[in-house]
Amino acid sequence: MTNHLYLAAAIALLAGWVPLVVMCVRAHTIDGLVALQLAGTLTTLVLVCLAVGLHQSGFAPVALISALCAIVGGLVYARYLDRYP
Amino acid sequence: MTAAQLAAQVLLWAGVAAELICCIGLWFMRDVFDRLHFAAAATSIGPIFIGVSAALTGTGSLSSTVEAVTATAVLLLVSPLLTHATGRAARRLLYDDIGPKPEQLEEAS
């Protein structure tokens, strides 16, 4: 059974990537890192919406792994920039 | 439509609106510290609303529903750490020090 509202919400959340990608490409390094962190959050929420909308249980663990990777990756980048000479 | 379904839809679109507002705010802010405010809000408000909405609707099985809600809970609980680390890195990158400047100390005294 498909829940179309959650699929529409996933598409709406994907639209939020547009300013973030532009900022990652054009802005200062640290501003790009903030945009990258928000993109990771959006990715997790898109996967949660897909899991509910498609009733596919396989998306839920991917969302959990995406959340963990977004946080660990952001921490690694922040730590790297903190020690940047 | 039951009350739970109505609540799930309202929470879902409130979460989506919060995320999109944070994305637009990130775009229009002047410096990284203002942008961090919006990034922190995006990792707290949106995941709460969408996580509760997913819990009310369900993903077909209990275990995957718990995993989806756990993913939003991880974002909610651990992201302040990430915001703090990013703010610290930004302060050191832009001002070469995480402490206040000497002129700021003079103004405070």
N, CA and C atoms of all chains as a GROMACS GRO file, in nm:
protein
  582
    1MET      N    1   0.084  -0.118   0.000
    1MET     CA    2   0.000   0.000   0.000
    1MET      C    3   0.089   0.125   0.000
    2THR      N    4   0.058   0.219  -0.084
    2THR     CA    5   0.140   0.339  -0.096
    2THR      C    6   0.069   0.457  -0.031
    3ASN      N    7   0.144   0.532   0.048
    3ASN     CA    8   0.090   0.653   0.109
    3ASN      C    9   0.147   0.772   0.031
    4HIS      N   10   0.064   0.829  -0.055
    4HIS     CA   11   0.114   0.931  -0.146
    4HIS      C   12   0.157   1.059  -0.076
    5LEU      N   13   0.097   1.087   0.040
    5LEU     CA   14   0.134   1.209   0.112
    5LEU      C   15   0.281   1.205   0.155
    6TYR      N   16   0.326   1.090   0.197
    6TYR     CA   17   0.465   1.079   0.241
    6TYR      C   18   0.561   1.085   0.122
    7LEU      N   19   0.517   1.033   0.008
    7LEU     CA   20   0.602   1.045  -0.112
    7LEU      C   21   0.611   1.192  -0.156
    8ALA      N   22   0.499   1.264  -0.148
    8ALA     CA   23   0.502   1.407  -0.181
    8ALA      C   24   0.591   1.483  -0.083
    9ALA      N   25   0.586   1.443   0.044
    9ALA     CA   26   0.671   1.509   0.144
    9ALA      C   27   0.818   1.481   0.116
   10ALA      N   28   0.849   1.359   0.070
   10ALA     CA   29   0.988   1.328   0.036
   10ALA      C   30   1.036   1.414  -0.080
   11ILE      N   31   0.951   1.433  -0.180
   11ILE     CA   32   0.989   1.516  -0.295
   11ILE      C   33   1.007   1.661  -0.250
   12ALA      N   34   0.918   1.710  -0.162
   12ALA     CA   35   0.931   1.847  -0.112
   12ALA      C   36   1.060   1.864  -0.033
   13LEU      N   37   1.096   1.763   0.044
   13LEU     CA   38   1.221   1.771   0.119
   13LEU      C   39   1.342   1.771   0.026
   14LEU      N   40   1.331   1.696  -0.084
   14LEU     CA   41   1.442   1.694  -0.180
   14LEU      C   42   1.464   1.832  -0.243
   15ALA      N   43   1.356   1.910  -0.256
   15ALA     CA   44   1.370   2.044  -0.312
   15ALA      C   45   1.458   2.132  -0.223
   16GLY      N   46   1.463   2.100  -0.095
   16GLY     CA   47   1.547   2.178  -0.005
   16GLY      C   48   1.695   2.161  -0.031
   17TRP      N   49   1.730   2.060  -0.110
   17TRP     CA   50   1.872   2.038  -0.142
   17TRP      C   51   1.929   2.147  -0.233
   18VAL      N   52   1.843   2.211  -0.311
   18VAL     CA   53   1.893   2.303  -0.414
   18VAL      C   54   1.979   2.415  -0.356
   19PRO      N   55   1.928   2.492  -0.256
   19PRO     CA   56   2.016   2.596  -0.200
   19PRO      C   57   2.138   2.539  -0.129
   20LEU      N   58   2.125   2.419  -0.074
   20LEU     CA   59   2.238   2.361  -0.001
   20LEU      C   60   2.351   2.321  -0.096
   21VAL      N   61   2.314   2.265  -0.212
   21VAL     CA   62   2.417   2.227  -0.310
   21VAL      C   63   2.488   2.351  -0.363
   22VAL      N   64   2.410   2.456  -0.393
   22VAL     CA   65   2.472   2.580  -0.442
   22VAL      C   66   2.567   2.637  -0.337
   23MET      N   67   2.525   2.631  -0.211
   23MET     CA   68   2.610   2.684  -0.104
   23MET      C   69   2.737   2.599  -0.087
   24CYS      N   70   2.723   2.467  -0.100
   24CYS     CA   71   2.842   2.380  -0.090
   24CYS      C   72   2.943   2.413  -0.198
   25VAL      N   73   2.894   2.450  -0.317
   25VAL     CA   74   2.984   2.476  -0.429
   25VAL      C   75   3.046   2.615  -0.420
   26ARG      N   76   2.966   2.714  -0.381
   26ARG     CA   77   3.009   2.854  -0.397
   26ARG      C   78   3.052   2.924  -0.269
   27ALA      N   79   3.006   2.878  -0.154
   27ALA     CA   80   3.032   2.954  -0.031
   27ALA      C   81   3.167   2.915   0.029
   28HIS      N   82   3.200   2.980   0.142
   28HIS     CA   83   3.323   2.950   0.216
   28HIS      C   84   3.318   2.805   0.267
   29THR      N   85   3.435   2.750   0.296
   29THR     CA   86   3.444   2.609   0.336
   29THR      C   87   3.356   2.577   0.456
   30ILE      N   88   3.361   2.661   0.557
   30ILE     CA   89   3.286   2.632   0.680
   30ILE      C   90   3.136   2.646   0.657
   31ASP      N   91   3.096   2.739   0.567
   31ASP     CA   92   2.954   2.750   0.532
   31ASP      C   93   2.908   2.626   0.455
   32GLY      N   94   2.996   2.575   0.369
   32GLY     CA   95   2.965   2.452   0.297
   32GLY      C   96   2.948   2.334   0.391
   33LEU      N   97   3.027   2.332   0.499
   33LEU     CA   98   3.014   2.223   0.597
   33LEU      C   99   2.877   2.228   0.666
   34VAL      N  100   2.831   2.349   0.700
   34VAL     CA  101   2.698   2.362   0.761
   34VAL      C  102   2.590   2.314   0.664
   35ALA      N  103   2.604   2.353   0.536
   35ALA     CA  104   2.508   2.309   0.436
   35ALA      C  105   2.511   2.157   0.419
   36LEU      N  106   2.631   2.099   0.426
   36LEU     CA  107   2.644   1.954   0.413
   36LEU      C  108   2.576   1.882   0.530
   37GLN      N  109   2.588   1.937   0.648
   37GLN     CA  110   2.522   1.876   0.764
   37GLN      C  111   2.371   1.880   0.750
   38LEU      N  112   2.320   1.993   0.702
   38LEU     CA  113   2.175   2.002   0.682
   38LEU      C  114   2.129   1.908   0.570
   39ALA      N  115   2.212   1.890   0.468
   39ALA     CA  116   2.177   1.795   0.361
   39ALA      C  117   2.170   1.652   0.416
   40GLY      N  118   2.259   1.618   0.509
   40GLY     CA  119   2.253   1.485   0.570
   40GLY      C  120   2.125   1.465   0.650
   41THR      N  121   2.084   1.568   0.721
   41THR     CA  122   1.956   1.561   0.795
   41THR      C  123   1.839   1.541   0.699
   42LEU      N  124   1.841   1.618   0.589
   42LEU     CA  125   1.732   1.606   0.491
   42LEU      C  126   1.730   1.466   0.430
   43THR      N  127   1.849   1.409   0.403
   43THR     CA  128   1.855   1.274   0.346
   43THR      C  129   1.789   1.172   0.438
   44THR      N  130   1.820   1.182   0.568
   44THR     CA  131   1.761   1.090   0.664
   44THR      C  132   1.609   1.102   0.666
   45LEU      N  133   1.561   1.227   0.666
   45LEU     CA  134   1.416   1.246   0.672
   45LEU      C  135   1.348   1.201   0.543
   46VAL      N  136   1.416   1.218   0.429
   46VAL     CA  137   1.360   1.166   0.302
   46VAL      C  138   1.347   1.014   0.309
   47LEU      N  139   1.449   0.947   0.363
   47LEU     CA  140   1.443   0.801   0.372
   47LEU      C  141   1.334   0.755   0.469
   48VAL      N  142   1.313   0.830   0.577
   48VAL     CA  143   1.204   0.796   0.670
   48VAL      C  144   1.070   0.811   0.598
   49CYS      N  145   1.055   0.921   0.522
   49CYS     CA  146   0.930   0.941   0.447
   49CYS      C  147   0.909   0.831   0.343
   50LEU      N  148   1.017   0.788   0.278
   50LEU     CA  149   1.004   0.679   0.179
   50LEU      C  150   0.966   0.548   0.247
   51ALA      N  151   1.022   0.522   0.366
   51ALA     CA  152   0.989   0.398   0.437
   51ALA      C  153   0.841   0.395   0.473
   52VAL      N  154   0.788   0.510   0.516
   52VAL     CA  155   0.646   0.515   0.553
   52VAL      C  156   0.560   0.516   0.427
   53GLY      N  157   0.600   0.595   0.327
   53GLY     CA  158   0.517   0.611   0.208
   53GLY      C  159   0.507   0.486   0.124
   54LEU      N  160   0.615   0.412   0.112
   54LEU     CA  161   0.615   0.291   0.028
   54LEU      C  162   0.586   0.165   0.108
   55HIS      N  163   0.580   0.177   0.241
   55HIS     CA  164   0.563   0.061   0.330
   55HIS      C  165   0.670  -0.044   0.302
   56GLN      N  166   0.790   0.005   0.273
   56GLN     CA  167   0.905  -0.083   0.252
   56GLN      C  168   0.992  -0.078   0.376
   57SER      N  169   0.999  -0.187   0.448
   57SER     CA  170   1.075  -0.186   0.573
   57SER      C  171   1.225  -0.175   0.548
   58GLY      N  172   1.270  -0.199   0.424
   58GLY     CA  173   1.412  -0.190   0.395
   58GLY      C  174   1.469  -0.049   0.400
   59PHE      N  175   1.384   0.052   0.388
   59PHE     CA  176   1.433   0.190   0.391
   59PHE      C  177   1.467   0.236   0.533
   60ALA      N  178   1.404   0.177   0.633
   60ALA     CA  179   1.421   0.225   0.771
   60ALA      C  180   1.565   0.206   0.821
   61PRO      N  181   1.627   0.089   0.805
   61PRO     CA  182   1.767   0.080   0.848
   61PRO      C  183   1.860   0.169   0.769
   62VAL      N  184   1.829   0.193   0.642
   62VAL     CA  185   1.911   0.285   0.563
   62VAL      C  186   1.903   0.426   0.620
   63ALA      N  187   1.782   0.464   0.666
   63ALA     CA  188   1.767   0.596   0.728
   63ALA      C  189   1.849   0.605   0.856
   64LEU      N  190   1.849   0.498   0.934
   64LEU     CA  191   1.927   0.499   1.058
   64LEU      C  192   2.076   0.510   1.029
   65ILE      N  193   2.123   0.435   0.930
   65ILE     CA  194   2.265   0.441   0.893
   65ILE      C  195   2.299   0.579   0.836
   66SER      N  196   2.207   0.636   0.759
   66SER     CA  197   2.229   0.770   0.704
   66SER      C  198   2.244   0.874   0.815
   67ALA      N  199   2.160   0.863   0.918
   67ALA     CA  200   2.170   0.958   1.030
   67ALA      C  201   2.306   0.945   1.099
   68LEU      N  202   2.348   0.822   1.123
   68LEU     CA  203   2.477   0.802   1.190
   68LEU      C  204   2.592   0.853   1.103
   69CYS      N  205   2.587   0.823   0.973
   69CYS     CA  206   2.696   0.866   0.884
   69CYS      C  207   2.700   1.019   0.872
   70ALA      N  208   2.582   1.084   0.868
   70ALA     CA  209   2.579   1.230   0.858
   70ALA      C  210   2.644   1.292   0.980
   71ILE      N  211   2.616   1.238   1.098
   71ILE     CA  212   2.670   1.297   1.221
   71ILE      C  213   2.820   1.268   1.233
   72VAL      N  214   2.859   1.142   1.210
   72VAL     CA  215   3.001   1.109   1.223
   72VAL      C  216   3.083   1.183   1.117
   73GLY      N  217   3.031   1.188   0.993
   73GLY     CA  218   3.103   1.260   0.888
   73GLY      C  219   3.116   1.408   0.918
   74GLY      N  220   3.010   1.469   0.970
   74GLY     CA  221   3.015   1.610   1.006
   74GLY      C  222   3.116   1.636   1.117
   75LEU      N  223   3.121   1.545   1.215
   75LEU     CA  224   3.218   1.561   1.324
   75LEU      C  225   3.361   1.549   1.272
   76VAL      N  226   3.384   1.457   1.180
   76VAL     CA  227   3.519   1.440   1.125
   76VAL      C  228   3.561   1.565   1.048
   77TYR      N  229   3.470   1.618   0.965
   77TYR     CA  230   3.502   1.740   0.890
   77TYR      C  231   3.528   1.857   0.985
   78ALA      N  232   3.442   1.871   1.088
   78ALA     CA  233   3.459   1.982   1.183
   78ALA      C  234   3.592   1.968   1.257
   79ARG      N  235   3.628   1.849   1.294
   79ARG     CA  236   3.754   1.828   1.363
   79ARG      C  237   3.872   1.860   1.272
   80TYR      N  238   3.859   1.823   1.144
   80TYR     CA  239   3.965   1.853   1.048
   80TYR      C  240   3.980   2.004   1.031
   81LEU      N  241   3.870   2.075   1.015
   81LEU     CA  242   3.879   2.220   0.997
   81LEU      C  243   3.924   2.290   1.125
   82ASP      N  244   3.895   2.229   1.240
   82ASP     CA  245   3.939   2.286   1.367
   82ASP      C  246   4.091   2.286   1.378
   83ARG      N  247   4.154   2.186   1.316
   83ARG     CA  248   4.300   2.177   1.322
   83ARG      C  249   4.366   2.225   1.195
   84TYR      N  250   4.287   2.286   1.105
   84TYR     CA  251   4.341   2.332   0.978
   84TYR      C  252   4.440   2.445   1.004
   85PRO      N  253   4.562   2.439   0.948
   85PRO     CA  254   4.663   2.541   0.980
   85PRO      C  255   4.627   2.678   0.922
   86MET      N  256  -1.136   0.960   0.797
   86MET     CA  257  -1.002   0.986   0.850
   86MET      C  258  -1.007   0.995   1.002
   87THR      N  259  -0.923   0.916   1.066
   87THR     CA  260  -0.921   0.919   1.213
   87THR      C  261  -0.839   1.037   1.264
   88ALA      N  262  -0.848   1.059   1.394
   88ALA     CA  263  -0.773   1.170   1.455
   88ALA      C  264  -0.623   1.145   1.445
   89ALA      N  265  -0.581   1.019   1.458
   89ALA     CA  266  -0.438   0.987   1.449
   89ALA      C  267  -0.385   1.015   1.309
   90GLN      N  268  -0.464   0.980   1.207
   90GLN     CA  269  -0.420   1.007   1.069
   90GLN      C  270  -0.411   1.157   1.043
   91LEU      N  271  -0.509   1.230   1.095
   91LEU     CA  272  -0.507   1.377   1.078
   91LEU      C  273  -0.386   1.437   1.148
   92ALA      N  274  -0.359   1.391   1.270
   92ALA     CA  275  -0.243   1.442   1.343
   92ALA      C  276  -0.113   1.409   1.271
   93ALA      N  277  -0.106   1.287   1.213
   93ALA     CA  278   0.015   1.247   1.141
   93ALA      C  279   0.038   1.336   1.020
   94GLN      N  280  -0.070   1.369   0.949
   94GLN     CA  281  -0.054   1.455   0.830
   94GLN      C  282  -0.013   1.596   0.869
   95VAL      N  283  -0.076   1.648   0.973
   95VAL     CA  284  -0.041   1.784   1.017
   95VAL      C  285   0.105   1.789   1.062
   96LEU      N  286   0.148   1.688   1.139
   96LEU     CA  287   0.287   1.686   1.186
   96LEU      C  288   0.384   1.669   1.070
   97LEU      N  289   0.346   1.586   0.972
   97LEU     CA  290   0.434   1.563   0.857
   97LEU      C  291   0.459   1.693   0.782
   98TRP      N  292   0.353   1.767   0.752
   98TRP     CA  293   0.372   1.889   0.672
   98TRP      C  294   0.431   2.001   0.755
   99ALA      N  295   0.407   2.000   0.886
   99ALA     CA  296   0.476   2.097   0.971
   99ALA      C  297   0.626   2.070   0.971
  100GLY      N  298   0.663   1.943   0.976
  100GLY     CA  299   0.805   1.909   0.970
  100GLY      C  300   0.868   1.946   0.837
  101VAL      N  301   0.798   1.920   0.728
  101VAL     CA  302   0.851   1.956   0.596
  101VAL      C  303   0.866   2.107   0.584
  102ALA      N  304   0.765   2.181   0.632
  102ALA     CA  305   0.774   2.328   0.625
  102ALA      C  306   0.890   2.378   0.709
  103ALA      N  307   0.910   2.320   0.826
  103ALA     CA  308   1.022   2.363   0.911
  103ALA      C  309   1.155   2.338   0.841
  104GLU      N  310   1.169   2.223   0.777
  104GLU     CA  311   1.295   2.193   0.708
  104GLU      C  312   1.319   2.289   0.592
  105LEU      N  313   1.216   2.317   0.515
  105LEU     CA  314   1.234   2.406   0.399
  105LEU      C  315   1.263   2.550   0.444
  106ILE      N  316   1.198   2.593   0.552
  106ILE     CA  317   1.227   2.727   0.605
  106ILE      C  318   1.373   2.734   0.651
  107CYS      N  319   1.421   2.628   0.713
  107CYS     CA  320   1.561   2.627   0.758
  107CYS      C  321   1.657   2.630   0.639
  108CYS      N  322   1.622   2.560   0.532
  108CYS     CA  323   1.708   2.562   0.411
  108CYS      C  324   1.714   2.703   0.352
  109ILE      N  325   1.597   2.768   0.344
  109ILE     CA  326   1.595   2.904   0.289
  109ILE      C  327   1.668   3.000   0.383
  110GLY      N  328   1.650   2.982   0.513
  110GLY     CA  329   1.720   3.067   0.609
  110GLY      C  330   1.870   3.051   0.600
  111LEU      N  331   1.914   2.928   0.579
  111LEU     CA  332   2.058   2.903   0.563
  111LEU      C  333   2.113   2.981   0.444
  112TRP      N  334   2.034   2.989   0.340
  112TRP     CA  335   2.075   3.057   0.218
  112TRP      C  336   2.089   3.208   0.239
  113PHE      N  337   1.997   3.266   0.317
  113PHE     CA  338   1.993   3.413   0.328
  113PHE      C  339   2.076   3.470   0.442
  114MET      N  340   2.124   3.389   0.532
  114MET     CA  341   2.198   3.444   0.646
  114MET      C  342   2.336   3.494   0.605
  115ARG      N  343   2.391   3.585   0.689
  115ARG     CA  344   2.514   3.654   0.650
  115ARG      C  345   2.639   3.572   0.678
  116ASP      N  346   2.651   3.516   0.798
  116ASP     CA  347   2.775   3.445   0.831
  116ASP      C  348   2.743   3.306   0.887
  117VAL      N  349   2.850   3.232   0.915
  117VAL     CA  350   2.834   3.091   0.950
  117VAL      C  351   2.763   3.074   1.083
  118PHE      N  352   2.778   3.169   1.175
  118PHE     CA  353   2.716   3.154   1.306
  118PHE      C  354   2.564   3.173   1.297
  119ASP      N  355   2.521   3.263   1.212
  119ASP     CA  356   2.377   3.275   1.188
  119ASP      C  357   2.323   3.150   1.118
  120ARG      N  358   2.403   3.097   1.028
  120ARG     CA  359   2.359   2.976   0.956
  120ARG      C  360   2.349   2.856   1.050
  121LEU      N  361   2.437   2.852   1.150
  121LEU     CA  362   2.432   2.740   1.244
  121LEU      C  363   2.300   2.739   1.323
  122HIS      N  364   2.243   2.857   1.348
  122HIS     CA  365   2.114   2.861   1.417
  122HIS      C  366   2.009   2.784   1.336
  123PHE      N  367   2.006   2.808   1.205
  123PHE     CA  368   1.908   2.741   1.121
  123PHE      C  369   1.940   2.591   1.108
  124ALA      N  370   2.068   2.558   1.099
  124ALA     CA  371   2.104   2.416   1.089
  124ALA      C  372   2.065   2.341   1.216
  125ALA      N  373   2.083   2.406   1.332
  125ALA     CA  374   2.045   2.341   1.458
  125ALA      C  375   1.894   2.325   1.467
  126ALA      N  376   1.820   2.426   1.420
  126ALA     CA  377   1.674   2.414   1.423
  126ALA      C  378   1.626   2.303   1.330
  127ALA      N  379   1.695   2.287   1.216
  127ALA     CA  380   1.655   2.182   1.121
  127ALA      C  381   1.680   2.043   1.177
  128THR      N  382   1.773   2.028   1.271
  128THR     CA  383   1.798   1.895   1.328
  128THR      C  384   1.719   1.873   1.457
  129SER      N  385   1.634   1.967   1.494
  129SER     CA  386   1.553   1.944   1.614
  129SER      C  387   1.403   1.946   1.583
  130ILE      N  388   1.356   2.051   1.516
  130ILE     CA  389   1.211   2.065   1.495
  130ILE      C  390   1.159   1.963   1.393
  131GLY      N  391   1.227   1.959   1.276
  131GLY     CA  392   1.181   1.869   1.170
  131GLY      C  393   1.181   1.723   1.210
  132PRO      N  394   1.294   1.671   1.265
  132PRO     CA  395   1.294   1.530   1.306
  132PRO      C  396   1.188   1.496   1.411
  133ILE      N  397   1.158   1.589   1.503
  133ILE     CA  398   1.053   1.560   1.603
  133ILE      C  399   0.920   1.540   1.532
  134PHE      N  400   0.882   1.637   1.447
  134PHE     CA  401   0.752   1.630   1.381
  134PHE      C  402   0.741   1.508   1.289
  135ILE      N  403   0.844   1.487   1.207
  135ILE     CA  404   0.836   1.377   1.110
  135ILE      C  405   0.849   1.242   1.181
  136GLY      N  406   0.929   1.237   1.288
  136GLY     CA  407   0.941   1.112   1.364
  136GLY      C  408   0.809   1.073   1.430
  137VAL      N  409   0.742   1.169   1.491
  137VAL     CA  410   0.612   1.139   1.554
  137VAL      C  411   0.510   1.101   1.447
  138SER      N  412   0.515   1.170   1.334
  138SER     CA  413   0.424   1.137   1.225
  138SER      C  414   0.447   0.994   1.175
  139ALA      N  415   0.576   0.956   1.160
  139ALA     CA  416   0.607   0.820   1.116
  139ALA      C  417   0.563   0.717   1.220
  140ALA      N  418   0.576   0.751   1.348
  140ALA     CA  419   0.534   0.658   1.453
  140ALA      C  420   0.382   0.640   1.451
  141LEU      N  421   0.310   0.748   1.422
  141LEU     CA  422   0.163   0.737   1.420
  141LEU      C  423   0.116   0.657   1.298
  142THR      N  424   0.187   0.671   1.186
  142THR     CA  425   0.143   0.603   1.062
  142THR      C  426   0.197   0.461   1.054
  143GLY      N  427   0.328   0.444   1.086
  143GLY     CA  428   0.388   0.311   1.078
  143GLY      C  429   0.442   0.282   0.940
  144THR      N  430   0.542   0.193   0.935
  144THR     CA  431   0.603   0.160   0.806
  144THR      C  432   0.568   0.018   0.759
  145GLY      N  433   0.473  -0.045   0.823
  145GLY     CA  434   0.434  -0.180   0.781
  145GLY      C  435   0.471  -0.286   0.883
  146SER      N  436   0.583  -0.268   0.951
  146SER     CA  437   0.621  -0.362   1.057
  146SER      C  438   0.673  -0.282   1.176
  147LEU      N  439   0.662  -0.342   1.293
  147LEU     CA  440   0.700  -0.270   1.414
  147LEU      C  441   0.849  -0.242   1.418
  148SER      N  442   0.931  -0.340   1.376
  148SER     CA  443   1.076  -0.321   1.386
  148SER      C  444   1.124  -0.208   1.295
  149SER      N  445   1.071  -0.200   1.175
  149SER     CA  446   1.116  -0.093   1.085
  149SER      C  447   1.063   0.043   1.131
  150THR      N  448   0.943   0.044   1.193
  150THR     CA  449   0.893   0.169   1.249
  150THR      C  450   0.985   0.218   1.360
  151VAL      N  451   1.028   0.124   1.445
  151VAL     CA  452   1.120   0.161   1.554
  151VAL      C  453   1.251   0.213   1.496
  152GLU      N  454   1.298   0.150   1.389
  152GLU     CA  455   1.424   0.197   1.327
  152GLU      C  456   1.408   0.338   1.268
  153ALA      N  457   1.296   0.363   1.204
  153ALA     CA  458   1.273   0.496   1.146
  153ALA      C  459   1.266   0.602   1.256
  154VAL      N  460   1.196   0.571   1.365
  154VAL     CA  461   1.186   0.667   1.475
  154VAL      C  462   1.323   0.683   1.543
  155THR      N  463   1.399   0.574   1.551
  155THR     CA  464   1.534   0.583   1.610
  155THR      C  465   1.624   0.674   1.526
  156ALA      N  466   1.609   0.668   1.394
  156ALA     CA  467   1.690   0.754   1.306
  156ALA      C  468   1.663   0.901   1.336
  157THR      N  469   1.536   0.936   1.353
  157THR     CA  470   1.505   1.076   1.386
  157THR      C  471   1.551   1.110   1.527
  158ALA      N  472   1.542   1.013   1.619
  158ALA     CA  473   1.587   1.039   1.756
  158ALA      C  474   1.738   1.059   1.762
  159VAL      N  475   1.812   0.983   1.680
  159VAL     CA  476   1.958   1.002   1.675
  159VAL      C  477   1.992   1.142   1.627
  160LEU      N  478   1.922   1.186   1.523
  160LEU     CA  479   1.944   1.324   1.475
  160LEU      C  480   1.917   1.425   1.584
  161LEU      N  481   1.808   1.404   1.655
  161LEU     CA  482   1.767   1.499   1.758
  161LEU      C  483   1.866   1.504   1.874
  162LEU      N  484   1.917   1.389   1.914
  162LEU     CA  485   1.998   1.383   2.036
  162LEU      C  486   2.145   1.415   2.013
  163VAL      N  487   2.200   1.378   1.897
  163VAL     CA  488   2.344   1.391   1.876
  163VAL      C  489   2.381   1.518   1.799
  164SER      N  490   2.286   1.577   1.728
  164SER     CA  491   2.319   1.693   1.645
  164SER      C  492   2.367   1.815   1.722
  165PRO      N  493   2.323   1.841   1.847
  165PRO     CA  494   2.383   1.954   1.920
  165PRO      C  495   2.534   1.942   1.934
  166LEU      N  496   2.582   1.821   1.948
  166LEU     CA  497   2.727   1.799   1.954
  166LEU      C  498   2.794   1.845   1.824
  167LEU      N  499   2.730   1.810   1.713
  167LEU     CA  500   2.783   1.848   1.582
  167LEU      C  501   2.779   2.000   1.563
  168THR      N  502   2.671   2.063   1.608
  168THR     CA  503   2.662   2.208   1.597
  168THR      C  504   2.771   2.277   1.679
  169HIS      N  505   2.794   2.225   1.798
  169HIS     CA  506   2.899   2.282   1.882
  169HIS      C  507   3.037   2.266   1.817
  170ALA      N  508   3.065   2.148   1.764
  170ALA     CA  509   3.195   2.124   1.701
  170ALA      C  510   3.214   2.213   1.579
  171THR      N  511   3.106   2.233   1.502
  171THR     CA  512   3.116   2.318   1.383
  171THR      C  513   3.137   2.464   1.423
  172GLY      N  514   3.066   2.510   1.526
  172GLY     CA  515   3.085   2.648   1.573
  172GLY      C  516   3.227   2.670   1.624
  173ARG      N  517   3.280   2.572   1.693
  173ARG     CA  518   3.417   2.584   1.743
  173ARG      C  519   3.516   2.591   1.626
  174ALA      N  520   3.495   2.503   1.526
  174ALA     CA  521   3.584   2.504   1.409
  174ALA      C  522   3.572   2.636   1.334
  175ALA      N  523   3.450   2.690   1.322
  175ALA     CA  524   3.431   2.817   1.252
  175ALA      C  525   3.501   2.931   1.324
  176ARG      N  526   3.489   2.931   1.457
  176ARG     CA  527   3.553   3.037   1.536
  176ARG      C  528   3.705   3.032   1.518
  177ARG      N  529   3.762   2.912   1.520
  177ARG     CA  530   3.908   2.901   1.507
  177ARG      C  531   3.951   2.933   1.364
  178LEU      N  532   3.870   2.892   1.267
  178LEU     CA  533   3.907   2.914   1.126
  178LEU      C  534   3.899   3.062   1.090
  179LEU      N  535   3.798   3.133   1.140
  179LEU     CA  536   3.776   3.272   1.099
  179LEU      C  537   3.849   3.371   1.188
  180TYR      N  538   3.868   3.338   1.318
  180TYR     CA  539   3.929   3.434   1.411
  180TYR      C  540   4.058   3.382   1.473
  181ASP      N  541   4.104   3.264   1.433
  181ASP     CA  542   4.228   3.204   1.480
  181ASP      C  543   4.228   3.170   1.629
  182ASP      N  544   4.118   3.186   1.695
  182ASP     CA  545   4.113   3.155   1.838
  182ASP      C  546   3.967   3.134   1.877
  183ILE      N  547   3.946   3.044   1.975
  183ILE     CA  548   3.806   3.023   2.017
  183ILE      C  549   3.767   3.116   2.131
  184GLY      N  550   3.863   3.185   2.190
  184GLY     CA  551   3.833   3.277   2.298
  184GLY      C  552   3.797   3.415   2.245
  185PRO      N  553   3.757   3.508   2.334
  185PRO     CA  554   3.724   3.644   2.290
  185PRO      C  555   3.850   3.721   2.252
  186LYS      N  556   3.834   3.823   2.167
  186LYS     CA  557   3.946   3.908   2.128
  186LYS      C  558   3.981   4.002   2.243
  187PRO      N  559   4.105   4.058   2.245
  187PRO     CA  560   4.142   4.152   2.354
  187PRO      C  561   4.050   4.272   2.361
  188GLU      N  562   4.009   4.326   2.245
  188GLU     CA  563   3.921   4.444   2.250
  188GLU      C  564   3.783   4.409   2.306
  189GLN      N  565   3.740   4.282   2.284
  189GLN     CA  566   3.612   4.241   2.342
  189GLN      C  567   3.624   4.231   2.495
  190LEU      N  568   3.741   4.186   2.542
  190LEU     CA  569   3.762   4.179   2.687
  190LEU      C  570   3.764   4.320   2.749
  191GLU      N  571   3.826   4.416   2.674
  191GLU     CA  572   3.830   4.553   2.725
  191GLU      C  573   3.690   4.614   2.732
  192GLU      N  574   3.609   4.583   2.631
  192GLU     CA  575   3.473   4.634   2.632
  192GLU      C  576   3.393   4.576   2.748
  193ALA      N  577   3.418   4.448   2.779
  193ALA     CA  578   3.341   4.383   2.885
  193ALA      C  579   3.381   4.435   3.023
  194SER      N  580   3.509   4.478   3.038
  194SER     CA  581   3.555   4.520   3.172
  194SER      C  582   3.523   4.668   3.198
   0.00000   0.00000   0.00000
